[in-house]
Amino acid sequence: MKKLLVPLSLALAQMFAVGAFAQATKTPVAGTSKGEADASGAMAASSAKATKAEKDAAKASRKPEAAAAAKTERAGETNESMGKTKAATPDEKAAAAAARKASAAAAVKKGEIKSGEK
């Protein structure tokens, strides 16, 4: 019974907590139309939408600065290790694998690592 009741009560508490902490919406004050500011400032006055010409002018003024910023190199974007790695030969890989296997076998023999056998 506890196994069923505890999770259900936690889920129910979460459902009520979401509603309790949700932001309350204020209804418009009588006499104001939708979008107008009321006396208490609960609703902001609506701003005029920008025209296509105004948007294009703003975009054109930002474009040269953005293009220059895109061409400059920023910190942290360079990969200094690129091309400096050395590929291991198959013989080196086999030697490294044998060394790992030998060290693991020694650790199992000492009892530091359990071999899975019981």
Backbone as CSV, one residue per row, in Angstrom:
resi,resn,N_x,N_y,N_z,CA_x,CA_y,CA_z,C_x,C_y,C_z
1,MET,0.821,-1.187,0.000,0.000,0.000,0.000,0.870,1.259,0.000
2,LYS,1.963,1.200,0.817,2.852,2.361,0.872,3.495,2.621,-0.492
3,LYS,3.852,1.530,-1.160,4.528,1.677,-2.453,3.646,2.357,-3.474
4,LEU,2.369,2.260,-3.330,1.446,2.904,-4.259,1.081,4.305,-3.794
5,LEU,0.893,4.469,-2.488,0.409,5.732,-1.951,1.457,6.846,-1.990
6,VAL,2.696,6.524,-1.689,3.744,7.551,-1.639,3.994,8.174,-3.018
7,PRO,4.216,7.394,-4.082,4.426,8.028,-5.386,3.214,8.808,-5.887
8,LEU,2.030,8.290,-5.611,0.828,9.018,-6.037,0.687,10.337,-5.300
9,SER,0.999,10.351,-4.003,0.897,11.602,-3.256,1.951,12.602,-3.719
10,LEU,3.141,12.121,-4.069,4.171,13.030,-4.587,3.754,13.615,-5.931
11,ALA,3.188,12.798,-6.784,2.733,13.289,-8.085,1.613,14.306,-7.917
12,LEU,0.705,14.049,-6.997,-0.393,14.973,-6.746,0.134,16.295,-6.190
13,ALA,1.094,16.226,-5.285,1.681,17.443,-4.720,2.372,18.269,-5.798
14,GLN,3.051,17.607,-6.735,3.700,18.332,-7.821,2.680,19.014,-8.716
15,MET,1.568,18.346,-8.957,0.533,18.951,-9.807,-0.013,20.217,-9.174
16,PHE,-0.212,20.210,-7.859,-0.715,21.404,-7.187,0.354,22.477,-7.079
17,ALA,1.615,22.088,-6.920,2.694,23.064,-6.790,2.879,23.848,-8.080
18,VAL,2.711,23.199,-9.222,2.857,23.890,-10.497,1.817,24.990,-10.604
19,GLY,0.601,24.694,-10.227,-0.454,25.700,-10.284,-0.240,26.808,-9.282
20,ALA,0.312,26.491,-8.120,0.508,27.501,-7.085,1.587,28.499,-7.463
21,PHE,2.625,28.026,-8.174,3.721,28.913,-8.525,3.603,29.501,-9.926
22,ALA,2.540,29.194,-10.617,2.357,29.739,-11.967,2.083,31.231,-11.874
23,GLN,2.480,31.941,-12.919,2.281,33.380,-12.928,0.813,33.676,-13.177
24,ALA,0.248,34.503,-12.343,-1.154,34.871,-12.497,-1.291,35.885,-13.614
25,THR,-2.301,35.726,-14.435,-2.549,36.693,-15.497,-3.560,37.698,-14.995
26,LYS,-3.319,38.938,-15.306,-4.222,39.993,-14.862,-5.204,40.299,-15.975
27,THR,-6.417,40.469,-15.593,-7.437,40.818,-16.582,-7.398,42.318,-16.805
28,PRO,-7.755,42.762,-18.001,-7.735,44.201,-18.256,-8.700,44.945,-17.342
29,VAL,-8.306,46.141,-16.955,-9.137,46.990,-16.114,-10.317,47.464,-16.954
30,ALA,-11.458,47.606,-16.327,-12.644,48.053,-17.046,-12.370,49.406,-17.680
31,GLY,-12.732,49.538,-18.935,-12.543,50.798,-19.630,-11.290,50.824,-20.491
32,THR,-10.444,49.836,-20.393,-9.259,49.805,-21.240,-9.427,48.684,-22.248
33,SER,-8.925,48.905,-23.414,-9.000,47.859,-24.429,-7.777,46.968,-24.312
34,LYS,-7.800,45.889,-25.014,-6.705,44.926,-24.936,-5.405,45.570,-25.425
35,GLY,-4.349,45.462,-24.617,-3.060,45.976,-25.016,-2.734,47.348,-24.482
36,GLU,-3.702,48.067,-23.954,-3.418,49.394,-23.406,-2.919,49.259,-21.975
37,ALA,-2.103,50.208,-21.566,-1.592,50.202,-20.205,-2.682,50.638,-19.252
38,ASP,-2.779,49.972,-18.125,-3.738,50.395,-17.123,-3.024,51.249,-16.081
39,ALA,-3.757,51.735,-15.120,-3.197,52.662,-14.126,-2.124,52.003,-13.269
40,SER,-2.268,50.728,-12.954,-1.298,50.078,-12.079,-0.065,49.598,-12.846
41,GLY,-0.098,49.655,-14.169,1.040,49.234,-14.962,1.120,47.735,-15.145
42,ALA,0.018,47.051,-14.905,0.017,45.602,-15.033,0.143,45.169,-16.490
43,MET,-0.371,45.986,-17.381,-0.287,45.654,-18.807,0.474,46.762,-19.521
44,ALA,1.459,46.392,-20.304,2.261,47.384,-21.016,1.500,47.889,-22.230
45,ALA,1.799,49.104,-22.611,1.196,49.669,-23.804,1.786,48.965,-25.016
46,SER,0.969,48.721,-26.011,1.464,48.027,-27.188,2.353,48.957,-28.002
47,SER,3.419,48.396,-28.554,4.315,49.198,-29.369,3.966,48.981,-30.835
48,ALA,4.292,49.969,-31.655,3.988,49.874,-33.074,4.937,48.874,-33.720
49,LYS,4.413,48.100,-34.646,5.234,47.122,-35.353,6.179,47.857,-36.306
50,ALA,7.381,47.340,-36.452,8.353,47.941,-37.361,7.976,47.592,-38.795
51,THR,8.142,48.541,-39.681,7.826,48.299,-41.095,8.976,47.539,-41.742
52,LYS,8.743,47.008,-42.921,9.768,46.253,-43.629,10.968,47.142,-43.933
53,ALA,10.714,48.396,-44.289,11.805,49.317,-44.595,12.673,49.575,-43.357
54,GLU,12.041,49.724,-42.197,12.798,49.939,-40.971,13.629,48.703,-40.612
55,LYS,13.049,47.517,-40.801,13.783,46.290,-40.525,14.970,46.148,-41.465
56,ASP,14.770,46.436,-42.757,15.861,46.342,-43.724,16.977,47.333,-43.410
57,ALA,16.606,48.552,-42.994,17.610,49.558,-42.653,18.426,49.115,-41.437
58,ALA,17.769,48.559,-40.444,18.478,48.089,-39.255,19.395,46.920,-39.599
59,LYS,18.920,46.028,-40.460,19.726,44.877,-40.862,20.945,45.328,-41.650
60,ALA,20.759,46.317,-42.540,21.868,46.815,-43.348,22.928,47.494,-42.477
61,SER,22.490,48.155,-41.410,23.469,48.814,-40.536,24.257,47.794,-39.714
62,ARG,23.677,46.632,-39.420,24.375,45.602,-38.641,25.229,44.680,-39.498
63,LYS,24.939,44.598,-40.788,25.584,43.605,-41.651,27.099,43.767,-41.749
64,PRO,27.671,44.958,-41.998,29.128,45.064,-42.117,29.856,44.674,-40.820
65,GLU,29.303,45.078,-39.699,29.921,44.745,-38.416,29.881,43.233,-38.172
66,ALA,28.785,42.595,-38.522,28.659,41.149,-38.338,29.601,40.394,-39.268
67,ALA,29.760,40.883,-40.502,30.659,40.225,-41.446,32.107,40.324,-40.967
68,ALA,32.478,41.469,-40.435,33.843,41.637,-39.916,34.066,40.744,-38.700
69,ALA,33.065,40.627,-37.842,33.197,39.784,-36.653,33.291,38.316,-37.035
70,ALA,32.607,37.920,-38.088,32.643,36.520,-38.513,34.001,36.159,-39.105
71,LYS,34.686,37.122,-39.702,35.982,36.844,-40.329,37.130,36.817,-39.328
72,THR,36.983,37.509,-38.212,38.064,37.534,-37.232,38.070,36.231,-36.444
73,GLU,39.247,35.838,-36.019,39.396,34.597,-35.264,39.144,34.886,-33.791
74,ARG,38.258,34.102,-33.189,37.943,34.292,-31.781,38.743,33.298,-30.945
75,ALA,38.947,33.632,-29.692,39.713,32.776,-28.781,39.006,31.442,-28.595
76,GLY,39.775,30.380,-28.588,39.215,29.064,-28.352,38.724,28.345,-29.583
77,GLU,38.808,28.963,-30.736,38.298,28.328,-31.946,39.386,27.645,-32.767
78,THR,40.637,27.852,-32.384,41.702,27.210,-33.142,41.974,25.828,-32.579
79,ASN,42.342,24.921,-33.450,42.663,23.569,-33.040,44.159,23.386,-33.251
80,GLU,44.933,23.641,-32.200,46.385,23.609,-32.313,46.932,22.197,-32.489
81,SER,46.186,21.192,-32.046,46.686,19.827,-32.142,46.398,19.210,-33.509
82,MET,45.736,19.928,-34.363,45.363,19.375,-35.656,46.609,19.060,-36.484
83,GLY,46.737,17.819,-36.922,47.841,17.395,-37.757,49.080,16.982,-36.993
84,LYS,49.084,17.057,-35.674,50.261,16.731,-34.890,50.226,15.312,-34.336
85,THR,49.112,14.631,-34.491,49.023,13.285,-33.926,49.761,12.294,-34.801
86,LYS,50.286,11.268,-34.168,51.034,10.244,-34.884,50.246,8.950,-34.802
87,ALA,49.958,8.367,-35.933,49.211,7.123,-35.945,50.107,5.989,-35.471
88,ALA,49.560,5.113,-34.649,50.319,3.975,-34.152,50.316,2.868,-35.198
89,THR,51.436,2.210,-35.311,51.534,1.096,-36.258,50.825,-0.112,-35.656
90,PRO,50.480,-1.072,-36.474,49.827,-2.278,-35.934,50.688,-3.004,-34.898
91,ASP,52.002,-2.978,-35.082,52.888,-3.613,-34.105,52.822,-2.898,-32.752
92,GLU,52.792,-1.545,-32.792,52.702,-0.777,-31.556,51.375,-1.023,-30.854
93,LYS,50.305,-1.130,-31.636,48.984,-1.394,-31.060,48.958,-2.770,-30.400
94,ALA,49.539,-3.751,-31.060,49.567,-5.102,-30.508,50.397,-5.152,-29.235
95,ALA,51.527,-4.433,-29.219,52.381,-4.403,-28.033,51.653,-3.735,-26.867
96,ALA,50.936,-2.660,-27.143,50.194,-1.963,-26.093,49.080,-2.844,-25.551
97,ALA,48.388,-3.568,-26.433,47.318,-4.468,-25.994,47.886,-5.589,-25.128
98,ALA,49.040,-6.128,-25.522,49.664,-7.191,-24.733,50.078,-6.674,-23.364
99,ALA,50.589,-5.445,-23.312,51.000,-4.865,-22.038,49.780,-4.664,-21.129
100,ARG,48.664,-4.183,-21.698,47.447,-4.003,-20.908,46.940,-5.341,-20.388
101,LYS,46.970,-6.347,-21.251,46.492,-7.672,-20.870,47.357,-8.262,-19.758
102,ALA,48.677,-8.073,-19.863,49.585,-8.600,-18.843,49.378,-7.902,-17.509
103,SER,49.203,-6.579,-17.530,49.005,-5.858,-16.265,47.669,-6.230,-15.634
104,ALA,46.649,-6.444,-16.454,45.352,-6.862,-15.919,45.434,-8.262,-15.341
105,ALA,46.171,-9.146,-16.006,46.326,-10.517,-15.507,47.072,-10.517,-14.175
106,ALA,48.067,-9.660,-14.050,48.814,-9.575,-12.793,47.919,-9.047,-11.673
107,ALA,47.069,-8.060,-11.994,46.163,-7.500,-10.990,45.130,-8.536,-10.556
108,VAL,44.656,-9.359,-11.493,43.704,-10.412,-11.157,44.371,-11.452,-10.268
109,LYS,45.623,-11.775,-10.593,46.346,-12.788,-9.825,46.575,-12.318,-8.385
110,LYS,46.841,-11.008,-8.202,47.037,-10.466,-6.860,45.719,-10.300,-6.106
111,GLY,44.622,-10.325,-6.825,43.313,-10.149,-6.186,42.825,-8.722,-6.174
112,GLU,43.527,-7.815,-6.879,43.105,-6.413,-6.933,41.854,-6.261,-7.796
113,ILE,41.730,-7.095,-8.804,40.577,-7.057,-9.687,39.925,-8.439,-9.620
114,LYS,38.615,-8.459,-9.446,37.909,-9.726,-9.439,37.739,-10.184,-10.872
115,SER,37.999,-11.445,-11.104,37.963,-11.962,-12.471,36.568,-12.323,-12.933
116,GLY,35.596,-12.239,-12.054,34.241,-12.595,-12.427,33.886,-14.009,-12.017
117,GLU,34.876,-14.811,-11.683,34.622,-16.180,-11.224,34.337,-16.141,-9.740
118,LYS,33.383,-16.954,-9.329,33.030,-16.952,-7.903,33.278,-18.287,-7.294
